[in-house]
């Protein structure tokens, strides 16, 4: 019987390590990497054997349906392509490393390998990736009762007793540690060229609320207010009954993004100078040359600089999204947004910008915060609502090019397209497929008055024409 799923949050704490403990952790992380690769390799071997089975070949030709899926499940079970079958495989393996890796950690490693392979099995991915040396970033247990455990202020794992740094003045950490610990995760990061380790405690429940003074959030005035969001590639328009706003996503990442591109160009020049035989006359990589790539000292230095800038980008991006999600929740907790397939958009010319701004990540963070108060993000039907085309005053639809950033109403009033769409999204009916025209007509005067008070600031800060 599966355990009931409960809400959880993460508390990250620093570890106070001795030199010998760092060496032991490095060895254990490398063993974990080898076990992950072994599990992944075993799954691929089994998968290749199954694909040669005449029953599998014949079943692939059948129309999709319950009978076809049933045969696939039988074949998966017969060839050991199941999570618990790979657990049995890793159990025999970890016995050779029981001084370093416990059974719970080994099973979690096997689960990670299965999760990676599962996308290939169900045709959601074209290939899987093995972990290179030094790229195993975390190991975790299954419970806080055995394996990797946290007791008092000590992290224990197979003979290692590592003190955990807990700030006595950190009220948030103090409140969090009163919750039940589900399991522990040891995280490995490269910060400024040095390897550092942290413990992540996965705690049951919702995170404690920080005081308004420490969080820097304004007082929430209307918790039940509806909010419409129109999130684009790099901007977010927010409209509630009391406020209209538009911001640039992760506006503070521009300088770091430029620095990242400079480092990448420097690495490319170094790689080409060190490996001229690996390139064709037109500058593309020669697929026939299978010799090892050579890396100069300058290349390795630049590589560490790239890892550092990528770490900073990820941390600043997450922090920016967390702050922005808090701002949205101050406006209201009934939040509506359009359904968007950002994964498909990554394959277009907007892929680099989506990778930098991560709009899908923002929606995930916002939805997580809503779940803490028992609510969820409301996703409207984009194709039926057509918020960017609808004029509620004339009750008509008009298609626009992507370059058209202004919505011209029947009465000649021009409104910034994203802000107007966010307002329409807020006023969508309960069936989430159409705009409540009567409500729009009644609220338009108040909305337009608030819009006029912020449009000059939007033009200046968001750089719209």
C-alpha positions in Angstrom: 0.0 0.0 0.0 1.4 3.4 -1.0 2.0 6.0 1.6 -0.3 9.0 1.6 1.3 12.0 -0.1 1.6 15.1 2.0 2.9 18.6 1.3 6.6 19.1 1.8 9.3 21.8 1.7 13.1 21.9 1.7 15.4 23.4 4.3 19.0 23.7 3.1 21.8 23.9 5.7 25.6 24.1 5.4 27.9 21.3 6.5 31.0 21.8 8.6 33.4 19.2 7.0 36.8 18.1 7.9 39.3 17.4 5.0 39.0 13.6 5.5 35.2 13.8 5.4 35.3 15.6 2.1 37.5 12.9 0.6 35.1 10.2 1.8 32.1 12.1 0.4 33.9 12.5 -2.9 34.5 8.8 -3.0 30.9 8.0 -2.1 29.5 10.3 -4.7 31.7 8.7 -7.4 30.4 5.2 -6.3 26.9 6.5 -6.5 27.6 7.8 -10.0 28.9 4.4 -11.1 25.9 2.7 -9.6 23.6 5.1 -11.5 25.4 4.4 -14.8 25.3 0.6 -14.2 21.6 0.7 -13.5 21.0 2.8 -16.6 23.2 0.6 -18.7 21.4 -2.5 -17.5 18.0 -1.0 -18.4 19.2 -0.2 -21.9 20.5 -3.7 -22.4 17.1 -5.1 -21.4 15.3 -2.6 -23.6 17.4 -3.6 -26.6 16.6 -7.2 -26.1 12.9 -6.5 -25.8 12.9 -4.5 -29.1 14.2 -7.6 -30.9 11.3 -9.7 -29.6 8.9 -10.6 -32.4 6.0 -9.9 -30.0 7.2 -6.3 -29.4 7.7 -5.7 -33.1 4.3 -7.0 -34.0 2.6 -5.1 -31.1 4.2 -1.8 -32.3 2.2 -2.1 -35.5 -1.1 -2.5 -33.7 -3.4 0.6 -33.2 -3.1 2.3 -29.9 -5.5 1.1 -27.2 -5.9 -0.9 -24.0 -4.9 -4.3 -25.6 -1.7 -2.8 -27.0 -0.8 -1.3 -23.7 -1.5 -4.5 -21.8 0.9 -6.5 -24.1 3.6 -3.8 -23.5 3.2 -4.1 -19.8 3.6 -7.9 -20.0 6.8 -7.5 -22.0 8.1 -4.8 -19.7 7.6 -7.2 -16.7 9.1 -10.1 -18.6 12.3 -8.2 -19.5 12.7 -6.5 -16.1 11.8 -3.0 -17.2 10.2 -2.0 -14.0 11.4 0.1 -11.1 11.4 -2.6 -8.5 13.2 -5.0 -10.9 16.1 -2.5 -11.1 15.9 -2.2 -7.3 16.7 -6.0 -7.1 19.6 -5.4 -9.5 21.1 -2.6 -7.5 20.7 -4.6 -4.2 23.3 -7.2 -5.4 25.6 -4.4 -6.5 25.6 -2.2 -3.3 26.7 -5.2 -1.2 30.2 -4.6 -2.6 30.1 -1.0 -1.4 28.2 -1.4 1.9 30.9 0.5 3.8 30.0 3.6 1.8 26.5 3.2 0.3 23.5 1.9 2.3 20.5 0.0 0.9 18.1 3.0 1.0 20.5 5.3 -0.8 21.2 2.5 -3.4 17.5 2.1 -4.1 17.0 5.9 -4.5 19.9 5.8 -7.0 18.1 3.0 -8.9 14.9 5.1 -8.9 16.7 8.0 -10.4 18.1 5.8 -13.2 14.6 4.4 -13.8 13.1 7.9 -13.9 15.7 8.9 -16.5 15.1 5.7 -18.6 11.3 5.9 -18.3 11.0 8.8 -20.7 12.9 6.8 -23.3 10.6 3.7 -22.7 7.5 5.8 -23.2 8.8 7.7 -26.2 9.1 11.0 -24.4 12.8 11.2 -25.0 15.1 10.0 -27.8 18.1 9.0 -25.6 19.3 8.9 -22.0 22.5 10.5 -20.6 25.1 8.7 -18.4 26.7 10.8 -15.7 30.3 11.9 -16.3 33.0 12.0 -13.6 32.3 14.7 -11.1 28.7 15.3 -12.2 26.8 13.4 -9.5 25.2 16.4 -7.7 23.2 14.7 -4.9 22.4 11.5 -3.1 19.4 11.0 -0.8 17.8 8.5 1.5 14.3 7.2 1.7 13.5 7.9 5.4 15.1 9.6 8.4 15.3 6.4 10.3 18.3 4.7 8.5 20.9 5.5 6.0 21.3 9.3 5.6 19.8 10.7 8.8 19.7 13.9 10.7 19.8 13.8 14.5 20.0 16.9 16.6 22.5 19.0 14.7 24.5 16.1 13.3 24.2 14.4 9.8 24.9 10.7 10.0 25.7 8.4 7.1 27.5 5.1 7.4 30.0 6.1 10.1 30.3 9.7 9.1 29.1 12.2 11.7 29.1 15.7 10.1 28.1 18.8 12.2 25.4 20.9 10.5 25.7 24.7 10.7 22.4 26.2 12.1 22.3 29.9 12.7 20.9 30.6 16.2 19.3 33.8 14.9 17.5 32.1 12.0 13.9 32.0 13.1 12.8 30.3 9.8 15.2 27.4 10.3 14.2 27.1 13.9 10.5 26.9 13.1 11.2 24.5 10.2 13.1 22.0 12.3 10.1 21.5 14.5 8.4 19.7 11.6 8.8 16.0 10.8 11.8 15.1 8.5 10.7 12.9 5.7 14.3 12.2 4.4 17.7 13.9 3.9 19.6 14.7 0.8 23.3 15.6 0.5 23.9 18.1 -2.2 27.2 18.8 -3.9 27.9 22.2 -5.6 30.9 23.8 -7.2 31.1 27.4 -5.9 33.9 29.7 -7.1 35.9 26.6 -8.2 35.6 24.9 -4.9 33.4 21.9 -4.0 30.9 22.5 -1.2 28.4 20.1 0.4 25.0 20.9 1.9 22.3 18.9 3.5 18.7 19.4 2.3 16.0 18.3 4.8 12.8 17.4 3.1 10.2 18.4 5.8 6.5 17.6 6.1 3.9 20.3 5.8 4.1 23.8 4.5 7.0 26.2 5.1 6.5 28.6 8.1 5.4 32.1 7.2 8.1 34.8 7.6 7.2 38.0 9.3 6.2 40.9 7.1 9.2 42.9 8.3 11.7 40.2 7.3 10.0 39.1 4.1 9.7 42.7 2.8 6.1 42.0 1.6 3.4 44.6 1.9 0.3 43.8 3.9 -2.2 41.8 2.0 -5.5 43.7 1.6 -7.8 41.5 -0.5 -6.9 37.8 -0.2 -9.9 36.7 -2.2 -9.3 39.0 -5.1 -9.1 37.5 -8.6 -5.9 38.0 -10.6 -5.3 37.6 -14.3 -1.8 36.9 -15.6 -0.6 37.2 -19.2 2.9 35.7 -19.1 5.0 36.0 -22.3 8.5 35.1 -23.2 10.1 37.7 -21.0 7.3 39.8 -19.5 4.5 39.3 -17.0 1.3 41.4 -17.0 -0.8 41.3 -13.8 -4.3 42.7 -13.3 -6.5 42.5 -10.2 -9.6 44.5 -9.2 -7.3 47.0 -7.4 -4.1 47.0 -9.3 -2.6 46.8 -12.8 1.1 46.0 -13.3 3.6 44.8 -15.8 7.2 43.6 -15.2 10.2 42.1 -17.0 11.0 38.6 -15.9 14.5 38.2 -14.3 15.5 41.7 -15.4 18.7 41.5 -13.3 20.1 38.6 -15.3 21.1 40.5 -18.4 24.7 41.3 -17.4 25.4 37.8 -16.3 23.9 36.4 -19.5 26.3 38.6 -21.5 29.3 37.4 -19.4 28.2 33.8 -20.0 28.3 34.3 -23.8 31.7 35.8 -23.6 33.1 32.8 -21.6 31.5 30.4 -24.1 33.1 32.2 -27.0 36.5 32.1 -25.2 36.1 28.4 -24.6 35.2 27.8 -28.3 38.3 29.6 -29.5 40.5 27.7 -27.1 38.9 24.3 -28.2 39.4 25.1 -31.9 43.0 26.2 -31.4 43.9 23.0 -29.3 42.0 20.6 -31.6 42.3 21.8 -35.2 42.1 18.2 -36.5 38.6 17.9 -35.1 37.1 20.4 -37.5 36.2 20.5 -41.2 37.3 23.4 -43.4 33.8 25.0 -43.1 34.3 25.1 -39.3 31.9 22.3 -38.3 33.0 19.3 -36.2 34.3 16.3 -38.2 32.2 13.3 -37.2 34.8 10.9 -38.6 37.5 11.9 -36.1 37.0 9.8 -32.9 40.2 10.9 -31.1 40.0 12.4 -27.6 39.4 16.1 -27.3 42.4 18.0 -25.8 41.7 20.7 -23.1 44.2 23.5 -22.4 44.6 25.0 -18.9 42.9 28.2 -20.2 40.0 26.1 -21.3 39.6 24.4 -17.9 39.8 27.7 -16.2 37.1 29.1 -18.4 35.0 26.0 -17.8 35.0 26.6 -14.1 34.1 30.2 -14.7 31.2 29.0 -16.9 30.0 26.6 -14.1 30.1 29.5 -11.6 28.1 31.9 -13.8 25.5 29.2 -14.6 25.2 28.6 -10.8 24.7 32.3 -10.2 22.1 32.6 -13.0 20.1 29.6 -11.6 20.2 31.0 -8.1 19.2 34.6 -9.1 16.5 33.3 -11.5 14.9 31.2 -8.7 15.1 34.1 -6.2 13.6 36.6 -8.7 10.7 34.2 -9.5 10.1 33.6 -5.7 9.8 37.3 -5.1 7.6 37.9 -8.1 5.3 35.0 -7.0 5.0 36.7 -3.6 4.0 40.0 -5.3 1.3 38.2 -7.3 -0.1 36.5 -4.1 -0.3 39.9 -2.4 -2.7 40.9 -5.2 -5.0 37.9 -4.7 -5.2 34.1 -4.5 -7.6 33.3 -7.3 -5.1 33.4 -10.1 -5.9 32.7 -13.7 -3.4 32.1 -16.5 -3.4 30.9 -20.1 -2.3 27.4 -21.0 1.1 27.5 -22.8 3.4 24.9 -24.1 6.8 26.4 -23.3 8.6 23.2 -24.2 7.4 23.6 -27.8 8.3 27.2 -27.8 11.9 26.3 -26.8 12.3 24.8 -30.3 11.5 28.2 -31.9 13.6 31.3 -32.2 12.6 32.2 -28.6 14.4 29.2 -27.1 17.4 31.1 -25.8 15.3 33.7 -24.1 12.9 31.1 -22.6 16.0 29.3 -21.2 17.1 32.5 -19.5 13.8 33.8 -18.3 12.2 30.4 -17.4 8.5 31.4 -17.5 7.3 27.9 -16.9 9.5 27.7 -13.7 7.7 30.9 -12.4 4.3 29.3 -12.9 5.5 26.1 -11.1 6.7 28.2 -8.1 3.4 30.2 -8.1 1.4 27.0 -8.2 3.4 25.5 -5.3 2.8 28.6 -3.2 -0.9 28.4 -3.9 -1.0 24.8 -2.8 0.3 25.9 0.6 -3.0 27.7 1.1 -5.2 25.0 -0.4 -5.6 26.5 -3.8 -4.2 26.0 -7.3 -3.4 27.9 -10.5 -6.4 28.2 -12.7 -5.5 27.5 -16.4 -8.0 28.8 -19.0 -8.6 27.4 -22.4 -6.3 29.6 -24.6 -7.7 28.6 -28.0 -11.4 29.2 -27.0 -10.9 32.4 -25.0 -8.6 34.1 -27.5 -7.8 36.9 -25.1 -5.4 38.7 -27.4 -8.1 39.0 -30.1 -11.3 39.8 -28.2 -12.9 43.3 -27.9 -15.6 43.1 -25.2 -17.0 46.6 -26.1 -17.9 45.5 -29.6 -18.1 41.7 -28.8 -15.8 40.9 -31.8 -12.5 39.1 -32.4 -9.7 40.4 -34.5 -6.5 38.5 -35.2 -3.2 40.4 -34.6 0.4 39.8 -35.7 2.8 39.1 -32.9 4.5 42.4 -33.6 1.3 44.3 -32.9 1.7 45.3 -29.2 -1.4 47.5 -28.9 -5.0 46.5 -28.7 -7.2 49.2 -30.4 -10.8 49.1 -29.1 -13.9 50.0 -31.1 -13.9 53.5 -29.5 -10.3 54.1 -30.7 -8.7 53.7 -27.2 -5.3 51.9 -27.4 -4.3 49.6 -24.6 -1.0 47.6 -24.2 -1.8 44.1 -25.6 -0.5 42.0 -22.7 -2.1 44.1 -20.0 -5.4 44.0 -21.8 -5.2 40.2 -22.2 -4.5 39.8 -18.5 -7.6 41.8 -17.7 -9.7 39.7 -20.0 -8.2 36.5 -18.5 -9.2 37.8 -15.0 -12.8 38.1 -16.2 -13.1 34.7 -17.7 -16.3 32.8 -16.7 -16.3 29.7 -14.5 -16.2 27.3 -17.5 -12.8 28.9 -18.4 -13.7 28.9 -22.1 -15.1 32.5 -22.6 -14.9 36.0 -21.3 -17.7 37.4 -19.2 -18.6 40.4 -21.5 -21.1 42.0 -19.1 -18.5 42.1 -16.3 -15.9 43.6 -18.6 -18.2 46.4 -19.7 -19.1 47.2 -16.1 -15.4 47.2 -14.9 -13.8 48.8 -18.0 -13.9 52.4 -16.6 -12.1 51.5 -13.3 -9.6 49.3 -15.2 -8.7 52.0 -17.7 -8.3 54.6 -15.0 -5.8 52.4 -13.2 -4.1 51.5 -16.5 -3.5 55.2 -17.3 -1.8 55.7 -14.0 0.9 53.1 -14.7 1.3 53.1 -18.5 4.1 55.7 -18.6 6.1 53.8 -16.1 5.6 50.6 -18.1 6.8 52.3 -21.3 9.9 53.4 -19.5 10.8 50.2 -17.6 9.4 47.4 -19.8 10.5 49.2 -23.0 7.4 48.9 -25.0 6.8 51.1 -28.0 
